[in-house]
Amino acid sequence: DHKRRRHRKTHGAIGFSELFRMVLQNWKGLSDEERAPFEEVADEIKAEYDEEASAYRSWKRRDQWRK
């Protein structure tokens, strides 16, 4: 029998889904101007990720040819 593992600690506040709803509601309440700094950082992080993922895929292709 597989028993579901219980959380080691419970914070007693709110669950993840409720927290997510609250964050989403706050995000939707921001103006475009208020969102801009967060979106700029997100764009920078995504560009870094895309570059690193491309380099990894390129390396992976070369590695497969060596085998």
All heavy atoms as a GROMACS GRO file, in nm:
protein
  582
    1ASP      N    1   0.083  -0.120   0.000
    1ASP     CA    2   0.000   0.000   0.000
    1ASP      C    3   0.087   0.125   0.000
    1ASP      O    4   0.177   0.138   0.082
    1ASP     CB    5  -0.090   0.004   0.124
    1ASP     CG    6  -0.202  -0.096   0.114
    1ASP    OD1    7  -0.244  -0.126   0.000
    1ASP    OD2    8  -0.247  -0.143   0.218
    2HIS      N    9   0.055   0.213  -0.087
    2HIS     CA   10   0.126   0.341  -0.093
    2HIS      C   11   0.046   0.445  -0.016
    2HIS      O   12  -0.068   0.474  -0.051
    2HIS     CB   13   0.145   0.385  -0.237
    2HIS     CG   14   0.205   0.519  -0.251
    2HIS    ND1   15   0.332   0.547  -0.207
    2HIS    CD2   16   0.156   0.633  -0.302
    2HIS    CE1   17   0.359   0.673  -0.232
    2HIS    NE2   18   0.254   0.727  -0.290
    3LYS      N   19   0.104   0.494   0.088
    3LYS     CA   20   0.036   0.597   0.166
    3LYS      C   21   0.089   0.732   0.127
    3LYS      O   22   0.209   0.748   0.103
    3LYS     CB   23   0.057   0.573   0.315
    3LYS     CG   24  -0.011   0.448   0.363
    3LYS     CD   25  -0.001   0.435   0.511
    3LYS     CE   26  -0.074   0.310   0.556
    3LYS     NZ   27  -0.073   0.291   0.697
    4ARG      N   28   0.002   0.826   0.119
    4ARG     CA   29   0.041   0.961   0.081
    4ARG      C   30   0.123   1.025   0.192
    4ARG      O   31   0.086   1.020   0.309
    4ARG     CB   32  -0.084   1.044   0.055
    4ARG     CG   33  -0.055   1.172  -0.011
    4ARG     CD   34  -0.183   1.241  -0.047
    4ARG     NE   35  -0.149   1.366  -0.110
    4ARG     CZ   36  -0.217   1.422  -0.203
    4ARG    NH1   37  -0.327   1.366  -0.246
    4ARG    NH2   38  -0.179   1.536  -0.255
    5ARG      N   39   0.234   1.083   0.153
    5ARG     CA   40   0.322   1.145   0.251
    5ARG      C   41   0.261   1.275   0.301
    5ARG      O   42   0.216   1.357   0.223
    5ARG     CB   43   0.457   1.174   0.185
    5ARG     CG   44   0.559   1.225   0.279
    5ARG     CD   45   0.690   1.235   0.210
    5ARG     NE   46   0.748   1.362   0.247
    5ARG     CZ   47   0.851   1.416   0.190
    5ARG    NH1   48   0.909   1.357   0.089
    5ARG    NH2   49   0.899   1.530   0.229
    6ARG      N   50   0.262   1.292   0.429
    6ARG     CA   51   0.207   1.414   0.488
    6ARG      C   52   0.315   1.520   0.492
    6ARG      O   53   0.433   1.491   0.499
    6ARG     CB   54   0.160   1.385   0.630
    6ARG     CG   55   0.051   1.279   0.633
    6ARG     CD   56   0.001   1.264   0.770
    6ARG     NE   57  -0.094   1.373   0.790
    6ARG     CZ   58  -0.180   1.380   0.888
    6ARG    NH1   59  -0.182   1.287   0.978
    6ARG    NH2   60  -0.263   1.480   0.899
    7HIS      N   61   0.270   1.643   0.486
    7HIS     CA   62   0.364   1.755   0.496
    7HIS      C   63   0.432   1.750   0.632
    7HIS      O   64   0.369   1.720   0.734
    7HIS     CB   65   0.292   1.889   0.482
    7HIS     CG   66   0.241   1.912   0.345
    7HIS    ND1   67   0.323   1.931   0.238
    7HIS    CD2   68   0.116   1.920   0.297
    7HIS    CE1   69   0.251   1.950   0.130
    7HIS    NE2   70   0.125   1.943   0.162
    8ARG      N   71   0.559   1.781   0.630
    8ARG     CA   72   0.632   1.781   0.757
    8ARG      C   73   0.591   1.899   0.843
    8ARG      O   74   0.582   1.889   0.963
    8ARG     CB   75   0.781   1.785   0.731
    8ARG     CG   76   0.829   1.658   0.668
    8ARG     CD   77   0.977   1.659   0.651
    8ARG     NE   78   1.015   1.535   0.583
    8ARG     CZ   79   1.133   1.513   0.533
    8ARG    NH1   80   1.226   1.604   0.543
    8ARG    NH2   81   1.160   1.400   0.474
    9LYS      N   82   0.569   2.010   0.776
    9LYS     CA   83   0.527   2.129   0.850
    9LYS      C   84   0.406   2.189   0.780
    9LYS      O   85   0.399   2.191   0.659
    9LYS     CB   86   0.638   2.234   0.852
    9LYS     CG   87   0.761   2.193   0.927
    9LYS     CD   88   0.863   2.304   0.923
    9LYS     CE   89   0.990   2.262   0.993
    9LYS     NZ   90   1.092   2.367   0.987
   10THR      N   91   0.315   2.237   0.855
   10THR     CA   92   0.203   2.310   0.796
   10THR      C   93   0.207   2.450   0.852
   10THR      O   94   0.229   2.470   0.972
   10THR     CB   95   0.068   2.243   0.829
   10THR    OG1   96   0.055   2.235   0.969
   10THR    CG2   97   0.058   2.104   0.768
   11HIS      N   98   0.190   2.544   0.766
   11HIS     CA   99   0.198   2.682   0.809
   11HIS      C  100   0.066   2.733   0.862
   11HIS      O  101   0.060   2.834   0.928
   11HIS     CB  102   0.251   2.771   0.696
   11HIS     CG  103   0.176   2.754   0.570
   11HIS    ND1  104   0.052   2.804   0.550
   11HIS    CD2  105   0.208   2.689   0.457
   11HIS    CE1  106   0.010   2.772   0.430
   11HIS    NE2  107   0.102   2.702   0.371
   12GLY      N  108  -0.042   2.663   0.830
   12GLY     CA  109  -0.170   2.699   0.885
   12GLY      C  110  -0.234   2.823   0.823
   12GLY      O  111  -0.341   2.865   0.865
   13ALA      N  112  -0.170   2.882   0.725
   13ALA     CA  113  -0.225   3.004   0.666
   13ALA      C  114  -0.318   2.967   0.550
   13ALA      O  115  -0.434   2.936   0.571
   13ALA     CB  116  -0.112   3.095   0.621
   14ILE      N  117  -0.266   2.971   0.429
   14ILE     CA  118  -0.348   2.942   0.312
   14ILE      C  119  -0.277   2.840   0.224
   14ILE      O  120  -0.156   2.824   0.230
   14ILE     CB  121  -0.377   3.070   0.230
   14ILE    CG1  122  -0.247   3.133   0.181
   14ILE    CG2  123  -0.460   3.168   0.310
   14ILE    CD1  124  -0.266   3.251   0.089
   15GLY      N  125  -0.353   2.776   0.139
   15GLY     CA  126  -0.296   2.679   0.046
   15GLY      C  127  -0.237   2.748  -0.076
   15GLY      O  128  -0.257   2.868  -0.100
   16PHE      N  129  -0.165   2.670  -0.155
   16PHE     CA  130  -0.099   2.725  -0.273
   16PHE      C  131  -0.199   2.783  -0.371
   16PHE      O  132  -0.177   2.892  -0.427
   16PHE     CB  133  -0.016   2.618  -0.343
   16PHE     CG  134   0.050   2.667  -0.466
   16PHE    CD1  135   0.164   2.746  -0.459
   16PHE    CD2  136  -0.002   2.638  -0.591
   16PHE    CE1  137   0.225   2.794  -0.573
   16PHE    CE2  138   0.057   2.686  -0.706
   16PHE     CZ  139   0.171   2.764  -0.697
   17SER      N  140  -0.310   2.715  -0.396
   17SER     CA  141  -0.406   2.764  -0.495
   17SER      C  142  -0.466   2.898  -0.451
   17SER      O  143  -0.485   2.988  -0.535
   17SER     CB  144  -0.515   2.661  -0.522
   17SER     OG  145  -0.584   2.630  -0.404
   18GLU      N  146  -0.493   2.913  -0.324
   18GLU     CA  147  -0.546   3.040  -0.275
   18GLU      C  148  -0.441   3.150  -0.286
   18GLU      O  149  -0.470   3.263  -0.326
   18GLU     CB  150  -0.593   3.026  -0.131
   18GLU     CG  151  -0.655   3.152  -0.074
   18GLU     CD  152  -0.780   3.199  -0.146
   18GLU    OE1  153  -0.850   3.116  -0.206
   18GLU    OE2  154  -0.807   3.322  -0.143
   19LEU      N  155  -0.317   3.117  -0.253
   19LEU     CA  156  -0.208   3.213  -0.267
   19LEU      C  157  -0.194   3.256  -0.413
   19LEU      O  158  -0.180   3.375  -0.443
   19LEU     CB  159  -0.076   3.153  -0.218
   19LEU     CG  160   0.048   3.237  -0.238
   19LEU    CD1  161   0.039   3.366  -0.157
   19LEU    CD2  162   0.172   3.159  -0.200
   20PHE      N  163  -0.198   3.158  -0.504
   20PHE     CA  164  -0.187   3.188  -0.647
   20PHE      C  165  -0.299   3.282  -0.692
   20PHE      O  166  -0.275   3.378  -0.766
   20PHE     CB  167  -0.190   3.059  -0.728
   20PHE     CG  168  -0.177   3.082  -0.875
   20PHE    CD1  169  -0.054   3.112  -0.930
   20PHE    CD2  170  -0.287   3.075  -0.958
   20PHE    CE1  171  -0.040   3.134  -1.067
   20PHE    CE2  172  -0.276   3.098  -1.094
   20PHE     CZ  173  -0.152   3.127  -1.148
   21ARG      N  174  -0.420   3.256  -0.648
   21ARG     CA  175  -0.534   3.344  -0.683
   21ARG      C  176  -0.510   3.487  -0.634
   21ARG      O  177  -0.538   3.583  -0.705
   21ARG     CB  178  -0.663   3.290  -0.625
   21ARG     CG  179  -0.726   3.185  -0.712
   21ARG     CD  180  -0.866   3.150  -0.662
   21ARG     NE  181  -0.870   3.005  -0.665
   21ARG     CZ  182  -0.887   2.926  -0.561
   21ARG    NH1  183  -0.909   2.976  -0.442
   21ARG    NH2  184  -0.885   2.796  -0.572
   22MET      N  185  -0.458   3.500  -0.513
   22MET     CA  186  -0.434   3.633  -0.458
   22MET      C  187  -0.326   3.706  -0.537
   22MET      O  188  -0.339   3.825  -0.568
   22MET     CB  189  -0.394   3.622  -0.310
   22MET     CG  190  -0.506   3.576  -0.220
   22MET     SD  191  -0.452   3.543  -0.052
   22MET     CE  192  -0.398   3.703   0.001
   23VAL      N  193  -0.217   3.637  -0.569
   23VAL     CA  194  -0.109   3.698  -0.646
   23VAL      C  195  -0.158   3.739  -0.783
   23VAL      O  196  -0.131   3.849  -0.831
   23VAL     CB  197   0.012   3.602  -0.656
   23VAL    CG1  198   0.115   3.652  -0.755
   23VAL    CG2  199   0.075   3.583  -0.519
   24LEU      N  200  -0.234   3.650  -0.849
   24LEU     CA  201  -0.287   3.680  -0.981
   24LEU      C  202  -0.381   3.801  -0.977
   24LEU      O  203  -0.375   3.888  -1.064
   24LEU     CB  204  -0.360   3.558  -1.038
   24LEU     CG  205  -0.414   3.573  -1.179
   24LEU    CD1  206  -0.301   3.602  -1.277
   24LEU    CD2  207  -0.487   3.446  -1.220
   25GLN      N  208  -0.464   3.808  -0.877
   25GLN     CA  209  -0.555   3.921  -0.863
   25GLN      C  210  -0.476   4.051  -0.846
   25GLN      O  211  -0.509   4.152  -0.908
   25GLN     CB  212  -0.648   3.899  -0.743
   25GLN     CG  213  -0.752   4.006  -0.725
   25GLN     CD  214  -0.843   3.975  -0.606
   25GLN    OE1  215  -0.814   3.888  -0.524
   25GLN    NE2  216  -0.952   4.047  -0.598
   26ASN      N  217  -0.372   4.047  -0.764
   26ASN     CA  218  -0.289   4.166  -0.746
   26ASN      C  219  -0.218   4.205  -0.875
   26ASN      O  220  -0.207   4.322  -0.908
   26ASN     CB  221  -0.187   4.145  -0.634
   26ASN     CG  222  -0.251   4.143  -0.498
   26ASN    OD1  223  -0.359   4.197  -0.478
   26ASN    ND2  224  -0.184   4.080  -0.403
   27TRP      N  225  -0.169   4.104  -0.947
   27TRP     CA  226  -0.098   4.130  -1.073
   27TRP      C  227  -0.192   4.196  -1.174
   27TRP      O  228  -0.156   4.291  -1.241
   27TRP     CB  229  -0.041   4.000  -1.129
   27TRP     CG  230   0.026   4.017  -1.261
   27TRP    CD1  231  -0.022   3.980  -1.382
   27TRP    CD2  232   0.154   4.077  -1.285
   27TRP    NE1  233   0.068   4.011  -1.480
   27TRP    CE2  234   0.176   4.071  -1.424
   27TRP    CE3  235   0.250   4.135  -1.204
   27TRP    CZ2  236   0.292   4.121  -1.482
   27TRP    CZ3  237   0.365   4.185  -1.262
   27TRP    CH2  238   0.385   4.178  -1.399
   28LYS      N  239  -0.313   4.143  -1.184
   28LYS     CA  240  -0.410   4.199  -1.278
   28LYS      C  241  -0.450   4.340  -1.239
   28LYS      O  242  -0.491   4.419  -1.324
   28LYS     CB  243  -0.534   4.110  -1.286
   28LYS     CG  244  -0.509   3.982  -1.362
   28LYS     CD  245  -0.636   3.900  -1.372
   28LYS     CE  246  -0.613   3.777  -1.458
   28LYS     NZ  247  -0.737   3.702  -1.477
   29GLY      N  248  -0.437   4.374  -1.112
   29GLY     CA  249  -0.472   4.507  -1.064
   29GLY      C  250  -0.366   4.612  -1.092
   29GLY      O  251  -0.391   4.732  -1.076
   30LEU      N  252  -0.247   4.569  -1.134
   30LEU     CA  253  -0.140   4.664  -1.164
   30LEU      C  254  -0.161   4.729  -1.300
   30LEU      O  255  -0.210   4.666  -1.394
   30LEU     CB  256  -0.004   4.594  -1.164
   30LEU     CG  257   0.046   4.535  -1.034
   30LEU    CD1  258   0.179   4.463  -1.055
   30LEU    CD2  259   0.061   4.642  -0.928
   31SER      N  260  -0.120   4.853  -1.310
   31SER     CA  261  -0.125   4.922  -1.439
   31SER      C  262  -0.008   4.874  -1.525
   31SER      O  263   0.086   4.812  -1.475
   31SER     CB  264  -0.116   5.072  -1.419
   31SER     OG  265   0.013   5.108  -1.373
   32ASP      N  266  -0.013   4.904  -1.654
   32ASP     CA  267   0.097   4.867  -1.744
   32ASP      C  268   0.228   4.929  -1.697
   32ASP      O  269   0.334   4.867  -1.706
   32ASP     CB  270   0.067   4.911  -1.887
   32ASP     CG  271  -0.045   4.830  -1.950
   32ASP    OD1  272  -0.075   4.720  -1.899
   32ASP    OD2  273  -0.102   4.876  -2.051
   33GLU      N  274   0.220   5.050  -1.645
   33GLU     CA  275   0.339   5.120  -1.596
   33GLU      C  276   0.398   5.049  -1.475
   33GLU      O  277   0.520   5.040  -1.460
   33GLU     CB  278   0.302   5.264  -1.560
   33GLU     CG  279   0.418   5.351  -1.522
   33GLU     CD  280   0.374   5.494  -1.497
   33GLU    OE1  281   0.348   5.565  -1.594
   33GLU    OE2  282   0.366   5.530  -1.377
   34GLU      N  283   0.312   5.000  -1.388
   34GLU     CA  284   0.359   4.930  -1.268
   34GLU      C  285   0.416   4.792  -1.303
   34GLU      O  286   0.507   4.742  -1.235
   34GLU     CB  287   0.244   4.913  -1.168
   34GLU     CG  288   0.200   5.043  -1.106
   34GLU     CD  289   0.072   5.029  -1.024
   34GLU    OE1  290  -0.022   4.961  -1.070
   34GLU    OE2  291   0.067   5.089  -0.915
   35ARG      N  292   0.364   4.730  -1.408
   35ARG     CA  293   0.412   4.598  -1.450
   35ARG      C  294   0.544   4.606  -1.526
   35ARG      O  295   0.619   4.508  -1.530
   35ARG     CB  296   0.312   4.531  -1.543
   35ARG     CG  297   0.189   4.481  -1.478
   35ARG     CD  298   0.106   4.408  -1.580
   35ARG     NE  299  -0.026   4.376  -1.529
   35ARG     CZ  300  -0.116   4.309  -1.596
   35ARG    NH1  301  -0.089   4.267  -1.717
   35ARG    NH2  302  -0.232   4.284  -1.542
   36ALA      N  303   0.572   4.718  -1.589
   36ALA     CA  304   0.686   4.731  -1.680
   36ALA      C  305   0.819   4.683  -1.622
   36ALA      O  306   0.889   4.607  -1.689
   36ALA     CB  307   0.697   4.875  -1.730
   37PRO      N  308   0.858   4.723  -1.500
   37PRO     CA  309   0.988   4.676  -1.449
   37PRO      C  310   0.996   4.524  -1.435
   37PRO      O  311   1.099   4.463  -1.464
   37PRO     CB  312   1.000   4.742  -1.311
   37PRO     CG  313   0.898   4.848  -1.306
   37PRO     CD  314   0.794   4.815  -1.407
   38PHE      N  315   0.886   4.462  -1.396
   38PHE     CA  316   0.884   4.316  -1.380
   38PHE      C  317   0.892   4.248  -1.515
   38PHE      O  318   0.960   4.146  -1.532
   38PHE     CB  319   0.757   4.272  -1.307
   38PHE     CG  320   0.745   4.329  -1.169
   38PHE    CD1  321   0.658   4.433  -1.143
   38PHE    CD2  322   0.822   4.279  -1.065
   38PHE    CE1  323   0.647   4.486  -1.015
   38PHE    CE2  324   0.812   4.331  -0.937
   38PHE     CZ  325   0.724   4.436  -0.913
   39GLU      N  326   0.823   4.302  -1.613
   39GLU     CA  327   0.823   4.244  -1.746
   39GLU      C  328   0.960   4.261  -1.813
   39GLU      O  329   1.003   4.173  -1.889
   39GLU     CB  330   0.711   4.302  -1.831
   39GLU     CG  331   0.574   4.257  -1.779
   39GLU     CD  332   0.457   4.321  -1.849
   39GLU    OE1  333   0.475   4.429  -1.910
   39GLU    OE2  334   0.347   4.263  -1.842
   40GLU      N  335   1.027   4.372  -1.785
   40GLU     CA  336   1.162   4.391  -1.840
   40GLU      C  337   1.258   4.286  -1.786
   40GLU      O  338   1.336   4.227  -1.861
   40GLU     CB  339   1.214   4.531  -1.806
   40GLU     CG  340   1.148   4.642  -1.884
   40GLU     CD  341   1.192   4.781  -1.839
   40GLU    OE1  342   1.297   4.791  -1.772
   40GLU    OE2  343   1.119   4.876  -1.868
   41VAL      N  344   1.252   4.261  -1.656
   41VAL     CA  345   1.338   4.160  -1.595
   41VAL      C  346   1.304   4.022  -1.652
   41VAL      O  347   1.393   3.943  -1.685
   41VAL     CB  348   1.325   4.161  -1.442
   41VAL    CG1  349   1.396   4.041  -1.380
   41VAL    CG2  350   1.380   4.290  -1.384
   42ALA      N  351   1.175   3.994  -1.666
   42ALA     CA  352   1.133   3.865  -1.721
   42ALA      C  353   1.185   3.848  -1.864
   42ALA      O  354   1.230   3.739  -1.902
   42ALA     CB  355   0.981   3.853  -1.717
   43ASP      N  356   1.180   3.953  -1.944
   43ASP     CA  357   1.231   3.947  -2.082
   43ASP      C  358   1.381   3.920  -2.084
   43ASP      O  359   1.430   3.842  -2.166
   43ASP     CB  360   1.199   4.076  -2.158
   43ASP     CG  361   1.051   4.093  -2.187
   43ASP    OD1  362   0.976   3.992  -2.181
   43ASP    OD2  363   1.009   4.207  -2.216
   44GLU      N  364   1.455   3.984  -1.993
   44GLU     CA  365   1.599   3.962  -1.984
   44GLU      C  366   1.631   3.818  -1.946
   44GLU      O  367   1.718   3.755  -2.006
   44GLU     CB  368   1.662   4.057  -1.882
   44GLU     CG  369   1.661   4.203  -1.923
   44GLU     CD  370   1.704   4.296  -1.812
   44GLU    OE1  371   1.750   4.247  -1.705
   44GLU    OE2  372   1.692   4.418  -1.830
   45ILE      N  373   1.560   3.766  -1.848
   45ILE     CA  374   1.582   3.630  -1.803
   45ILE      C  375   1.546   3.531  -1.914
   45ILE      O  376   1.617   3.432  -1.936
   45ILE     CB  377   1.501   3.601  -1.674
   45ILE    CG1  378   1.558   3.682  -1.558
   45ILE    CG2  379   1.501   3.451  -1.642
   45ILE    CD1  380   1.474   3.678  -1.432
   46LYS      N  381   1.438   3.557  -1.985
   46LYS     CA  382   1.398   3.468  -2.096
   46LYS      C  383   1.502   3.470  -2.206
   46LYS      O  384   1.534   3.364  -2.263
   46LYS     CB  385   1.263   3.509  -2.152
   46LYS     CG  386   1.222   3.422  -2.271
   46LYS     CD  387   1.078   3.400  -2.279
   46LYS     CE  388   1.029   3.316  -2.394
   46LYS     NZ  389   1.121   3.243  -2.476
   47ALA      N  390   1.559   3.586  -2.238
   47ALA     CA  391   1.662   3.595  -2.341
   47ALA      C  392   1.785   3.514  -2.299
   47ALA      O  393   1.844   3.443  -2.382
   47ALA     CB  394   1.698   3.740  -2.367
   48GLU      N  395   1.824   3.524  -2.172
   48GLU     CA  396   1.936   3.445  -2.122
   48GLU      C  397   1.907   3.296  -2.132
   48GLU      O  398   1.993   3.218  -2.174
   48GLU     CB  399   1.966   3.480  -1.975
   48GLU     CG  400   2.028   3.615  -1.955
   48GLU     CD  401   2.048   3.648  -1.807
   48GLU    OE1  402   2.050   3.553  -1.724
   48GLU    OE2  403   2.061   3.766  -1.776
   49TYR      N  404   1.787   3.259  -2.094
   49TYR     CA  405   1.748   3.118  -2.101
   49TYR      C  406   1.752   3.069  -2.245
   49TYR      O  407   1.805   2.960  -2.273
   49TYR     CB  408   1.608   3.097  -2.043
   49TYR     CG  409   1.554   2.960  -2.076
   49TYR    CD1  410   1.594   2.849  -2.003
   49TYR    CD2  411   1.466   2.942  -2.182
   49TYR    CE1  412   1.547   2.722  -2.034
   49TYR    CE2  413   1.420   2.815  -2.215
   49TYR     CZ  414   1.460   2.706  -2.140
   49TYR     OH  415   1.414   2.581  -2.173
   50ASP      N  416   1.695   3.145  -2.337
   50ASP     CA  417   1.693   3.105  -2.477
   50ASP      C  418   1.834   3.086  -2.531
   50ASP      O  419   1.862   2.990  -2.604
   50ASP     CB  420   1.617   3.207  -2.562
   50ASP     CG  421   1.467   3.206  -2.536
   50ASP    OD1  422   1.415   3.107  -2.480
   50ASP    OD2  423   1.400   3.306  -2.572
   51GLU      N  424   1.924   3.176  -2.493
   51GLU     CA  425   2.062   3.166  -2.538
   51GLU      C  426   2.129   3.040  -2.480
   51GLU      O  427   2.196   2.966  -2.552
   51GLU     CB  428   2.138   3.292  -2.494
   51GLU     CG  429   2.279   3.299  -2.545
   51GLU     CD  430   2.346   3.429  -2.504
   51GLU    OE1  431   2.283   3.536  -2.514
   51GLU    OE2  432   2.462   3.421  -2.459
   52GLU      N  433   2.110   3.016  -2.351
   52GLU     CA  434   2.170   2.899  -2.288
   52GLU      C  435   2.110   2.770  -2.341
   52GLU      O  436   2.181   2.671  -2.361
   52GLU     CB  437   2.154   2.907  -2.137
   52GLU     CG  438   2.238   3.017  -2.074
   52GLU     CD  439   2.212   3.035  -1.926
   52GLU    OE1  440   2.134   2.956  -1.868
   52GLU    OE2  441   2.269   3.128  -1.868
   53ALA      N  442   1.979   2.769  -2.365
   53ALA     CA  443   1.914   2.649  -2.417
   53ALA      C  444   1.964   2.619  -2.558
   53ALA      O  445   1.987   2.503  -2.593
   53ALA     CB  446   1.762   2.667  -2.416
   54SER      N  447   1.981   2.723  -2.637
   54SER     CA  448   2.033   2.705  -2.772
   54SER      C  449   2.174   2.647  -2.770
   54SER      O  450   2.208   2.556  -2.845
   54SER     CB  451   2.030   2.838  -2.846
   54SER     OG  452   2.085   2.823  -2.975
   55ALA      N  453   2.258   2.701  -2.682
   55ALA     CA  454   2.395   2.651  -2.669
   55ALA      C  455   2.395   2.506  -2.622
   55ALA      O  456   2.472   2.424  -2.672
   55ALA     CB  457   2.473   2.738  -2.571
   56TYR      N  458   2.308   2.472  -2.531
   56TYR     CA  459   2.300   2.334  -2.482
   56TYR      C  460   2.256   2.240  -2.594
   56TYR      O  461   2.315   2.133  -2.612
   56TYR     CB  462   2.202   2.324  -2.364
   56TYR     CG  463   2.180   2.181  -2.320
   56TYR    CD1  464   2.277   2.113  -2.248
   56TYR    CD2  465   2.063   2.114  -2.354
   56TYR    CE1  466   2.258   1.982  -2.209
   56TYR    CE2  467   2.043   1.983  -2.316
   56TYR     CZ  468   2.140   1.916  -2.243
   56TYR     OH  469   2.122   1.787  -2.206
   57ARG      N  470   2.152   2.280  -2.667
   57ARG     CA  471   2.105   2.194  -2.776
   57ARG      C  472   2.215   2.174  -2.881
   57ARG      O  473   2.233   2.065  -2.933
   57ARG     CB  474   1.979   2.252  -2.840
   57ARG     CG  475   1.855   2.233  -2.754
   57ARG     CD  476   1.729   2.269  -2.829
   57ARG     NE  477   1.723   2.410  -2.864
   57ARG     CZ  478   1.674   2.506  -2.788
   57ARG    NH1  479   1.626   2.476  -2.669
   57ARG    NH2  480   1.672   2.631  -2.828
   58SER      N  481   2.290   2.280  -2.909
   58SER     CA  482   2.400   2.271  -3.004
   58SER      C  483   2.507   2.176  -2.953
   58SER      O  484   2.559   2.091  -3.027
   58SER     CB  485   2.459   2.410  -3.027
   58SER     OG  486   2.570   2.403  -3.111
   59TRP      N  487   2.541   2.188  -2.825
   59TRP     CA  488   2.641   2.100  -2.763
   59TRP      C  489   2.590   1.955  -2.765
   59TRP      O  490   2.666   1.864  -2.795
   59TRP     CB  491   2.666   2.145  -2.619
   59TRP     CG  492   2.750   2.049  -2.542
   59TRP    CD1  493   2.885   2.037  -2.545
   59TRP    CD2  494   2.702   1.948  -2.452
   59TRP    NE1  495   2.926   1.936  -2.462
   59TRP    CE2  496   2.814   1.880  -2.403
   59TRP    CE3  497   2.576   1.911  -2.408
   59TRP    CZ2  498   2.804   1.775  -2.313
   59TRP    CZ3  499   2.566   1.807  -2.318
   59TRP    CH2  500   2.679   1.740  -2.272
   60LYS      N  501   2.462   1.938  -2.735
   60LYS     CA  502   2.405   1.804  -2.729
   60LYS      C  503   2.412   1.737  -2.866
   60LYS      O  504   2.444   1.620  -2.877
   60LYS     CB  505   2.260   1.813  -2.681
   60LYS     CG  506   2.199   1.683  -2.642
   60LYS     CD  507   2.259   1.632  -2.516
   60LYS     CE  508   2.178   1.515  -2.466
   60LYS     NZ  509   2.244   1.443  -2.362
   61ARG      N  510   2.384   1.813  -2.973
   61ARG     CA  511   2.392   1.758  -3.108
   61ARG      C  512   2.535   1.715  -3.140
   61ARG      O  513   2.558   1.609  -3.196
   61ARG     CB  514   2.344   1.860  -3.211
   61ARG     CG  515   2.194   1.854  -3.229
   61ARG     CD  516   2.151   1.947  -3.339
   61ARG     NE  517   2.068   2.045  -3.270
   61ARG     CZ  518   2.080   2.176  -3.280
   61ARG    NH1  519   2.166   2.231  -3.358
   61ARG    NH2  520   2.002   2.256  -3.212
   62ARG      N  521   2.633   1.799  -3.105
   62ARG     CA  522   2.773   1.764  -3.131
   62ARG      C  523   2.812   1.641  -3.051
   62ARG      O  524   2.884   1.555  -3.099
   62ARG     CB  525   2.866   1.879  -3.093
   62ARG     CG  526   2.873   1.987  -3.199
   62ARG     CD  527   2.968   2.091  -3.155
   62ARG     NE  528   2.908   2.147  -3.034
   62ARG     CZ  529   2.957   2.246  -2.962
   62ARG    NH1  530   3.070   2.300  -2.996
   62ARG    NH2  531   2.895   2.292  -2.858
   63ASP      N  532   2.765   1.632  -2.926
   63ASP     CA  533   2.797   1.519  -2.839
   63ASP      C  534   2.742   1.388  -2.898
   63ASP      O  535   2.805   1.284  -2.886
   63ASP     CB  536   2.742   1.542  -2.699
   63ASP     CG  537   2.792   1.440  -2.599
   63ASP    OD1  538   2.915   1.413  -2.601
   63ASP    OD2  539   2.711   1.390  -2.522
   64GLN      N  540   2.625   1.392  -2.959
   64GLN     CA  541   2.566   1.272  -3.016
   64GLN      C  542   2.648   1.220  -3.135
   64GLN      O  543   2.656   1.100  -3.158
   64GLN     CB  544   2.423   1.299  -3.061
   64GLN     CG  545   2.328   1.314  -2.946
   64GLN     CD  546   2.187   1.351  -2.989
   64GLN    OE1  547   2.164   1.383  -3.105
   64GLN    NE2  548   2.093   1.347  -2.896
   65TRP      N  549   2.709   1.310  -3.210
   65TRP     CA  550   2.789   1.269  -3.325
   65TRP      C  551   2.919   1.201  -3.281
   65TRP      O  552   2.976   1.122  -3.355
   65TRP     CB  553   2.823   1.389  -3.414
   65TRP     CG  554   2.705   1.432  -3.493
   65TRP    CD1  555   2.627   1.539  -3.470
   65TRP    CD2  556   2.652   1.368  -3.609
   65TRP    NE1  557   2.526   1.546  -3.562
   65TRP    CE2  558   2.540   1.443  -3.650
   65TRP    CE3  559   2.686   1.255  -3.681
   65TRP    CZ2  560   2.464   1.406  -3.759
   65TRP    CZ3  561   2.609   1.221  -3.791
   65TRP    CH2  562   2.500   1.295  -3.829
   66ARG      N  563   2.965   1.230  -3.161
   66ARG     CA  564   3.091   1.173  -3.112
   66ARG      C  565   3.075   1.027  -3.073
   66ARG      O  566   3.170   0.953  -3.068
   66ARG     CB  567   3.143   1.252  -2.993
   66ARG     CG  568   3.188   1.389  -3.030
   66ARG     CD  569   3.238   1.460  -2.908
   66ARG     NE  570   3.265   1.599  -2.942
   66ARG     CZ  571   3.292   1.693  -2.854
   66ARG    NH1  572   3.295   1.664  -2.726
   66ARG    NH2  573   3.314   1.814  -2.892
   67LYS      N  574   2.956   0.987  -3.042
   67LYS     CA  575   2.932   0.850  -2.992
   67LYS      C  576   2.942   0.747  -3.101
   67LYS      O  577   2.922   0.753  -3.210
   67LYS     CB  578   2.795   0.841  -2.924
   67LYS     CG  579   2.795   0.918  -2.795
   67LYS     CD  580   2.660   0.903  -2.729
   67LYS     CE  581   2.663   0.981  -2.597
   67LYS     NZ  582   2.539   0.972  -2.527
   0.00000   0.00000   0.00000
